Amino acid sequence: MRFTGKTVLITGAAGALGADLSQAFAREGAERLYLVDRSEAKLRELCAAIGENAIAVRCDLTSVTDMRQAWDGMDLNLGIDVLVTAGGTLGSGKPLLEVDAEEFDQMLSLNVRGTLLAVQLTLTALRQRKGNIVTYGSTAGLAGSRALGAYSTTKGAVSLLTRSLALSLAEEGIRVNSVCPGSITSPMLERNFAAAGADSEMRRQIYKDLHPMKRFGEANEVTEAVLYLASGAASYTTGVALPVDGGRLA
């Protein structure tokens, strides 16, 4: 098992991708899992499925005050081996020029500031164990998007944030990488299709056709990429944005 005895902190842990990842870390031997999410009910369900080594931490990642209070409430004195920032939002799915300022601010606060603040608040604990960080980017953040321009913008910021953090922490032996999913089967993806209204099925087919493998990815396929980046197998890998996208960016 790749993470026997390790302590892992995951934000966005109760979402579709975060929950799959949380359970995978448990299966891979993680000794303690701090699972951070806004939904208390989903966290309870997830922790019950994992067992006593999972610790639920309710937190609104768009709130600086909430994040600071949540991190103050965690016992991180023994250090963190892996931080994964999986919390994020697609937003309403409106075209970039139709997104209002309030929604864009919300997306920035969760996707970008929430990622940076999670790193800042966890950094002392990461330094204790020379841990590593995996952020959640997106293929939309590695290329522009007409349909999801606001989301693409925020995830592009996450990609450059990841590289900057990697450069800042490399001499300390703390690796920072990003996994960049393409279209992954999830409630978030279904909400994006639903936002197209009568054109939802057309949007679904367009998205599928963007991927040379002609299918959507599954949560476990993203999970496996994260586990690799967080493991000793990637010990000389930092500053990388790893697409999991069925060849979309090939």
JOQUI-V493265 format. One record per helix or strand of 3 or more residues. SS is the DSSP state (h for helix, s for strand). FROM is the first residue (numbers start at 1). TO is the last residue. Records with the same first field share a line. If there is no record, write none. Layout:
SS = FROM-TO + FROM-TO
This chain:
s = 7-11 + 32-37 + 54-58 + 82-85 + 132-136 + 175-181 + 241-244
h = 16-27 + 40-50 + 64-72 + 96-98 + 101-129 + 139-141 + 149-172 + 187-194 + 197-210 + 219-230 + 232-234
